Amino acid sequence: MAKIVECIPNFSEARNQEVVDGLVATAKSVPGITLIDHSSDLSHNRSVFTLIGDEESIQEGAFQLVKYATEHIDMTKHTGEHPRMGATDVLPFVPIKDITTEECVEISKKVAERINKELGIPIFLYEDSATRPERQNLAKVRKGQFEGMTEKLLEEDWEPDYGDRKIHPTAGVLAVGARMPLVAFNVNLDTDNVDIANKIAKIIRGSGGGYKYCKGIGVMLEDRNIAQVSMNMVNFEKCSLYRTFETIRFEAKRYGVNIIGSEIIGLTPAKALVDVAEYYLQIEDFDYSKQVLENHILG
């Protein structure tokens, strides 16, 4: 059976459509990979791509996309609501079919080494590829963002895994790693007070004493003039979407604020949504593996 790997590069560009189109064209030009989704958020000024392919093709596709981003995105001119430290900000590899996490770790290291050698971008390995416990958490790696990375790389504990202690002048720093599938889940509030979103995010995220497998920040969506709680659910099986959604609803009430909608960025495993449906419909004794028709058809 062919091994299938997913790669979800995040680029620090959404407002320059020519650059986004160039990234799409680059992704489609590499044989053996399929671009199955891409989305851009103007407030975040960030684009997220989802690719699948075999071991060799996914490595080539990932490198070519990073190369294009390095040539066309200037971080010294970048502004946006989402934390970021590089033109290609993060490059995760996810095992999908007939491949292990350990094999994806090796893929991440090969790609990271090539990016640094050929493009001169310093690399931190994160999540399952991390070489140190404190580098597993992307938020800790990215803390300081692009503007603070010059100083951070000189700190004793923050020598890059690949490259010198010096940022790429326009492309910054890149995090590369292997991880399980996560869900990028955002909840929108009927307020323009981003401080409220920040307070709620602090309560629900693991680092603030909330849910261990939830990472969250408050952001302002300038185009809609509303605040958002933006989350990465790094393990949806241990922390479901409905749990954070209901906690946000509960905490927002103290400020007289309501939820007006939510969104999922990129792709999500079906089970993450089935868990939500099972909860809200109060389905008793539901068996996902046996009672979802597509599981029997698609395998």
Salt bridges, closest charged atoms under 4 A:
GLU60 OE1 - ARG114 NH1 2.80
GLU71 OE2 - LYS67 NZ 2.87
ASP89 OD2 - ARG46 NH2 2.96
ASP89 OD2 - ARG142 NH1 2.46
GLU103 OE2 - LYS3 NZ 2.47
GLU118 OE2 - ARG114 NE 3.05
GLU127 OE2 - LYS215 NZ 3.77
GLU134 OE2 - ARG132 NE 2.84
GLU147 OE2 - ARG84 NH2 2.79
ASP157 OD1 - ARG132 NH2 3.38
GLU159 OE1 - ARG165 NH2 3.67
ASP161 OD2 - ARG135 NH1 3.24
GLU246 OE1 - ARG249 NE 3.03
GLU251 OE1 - ARG254 NH2 3.02
ASP275 OD1 - LYS271 NZ 3.19
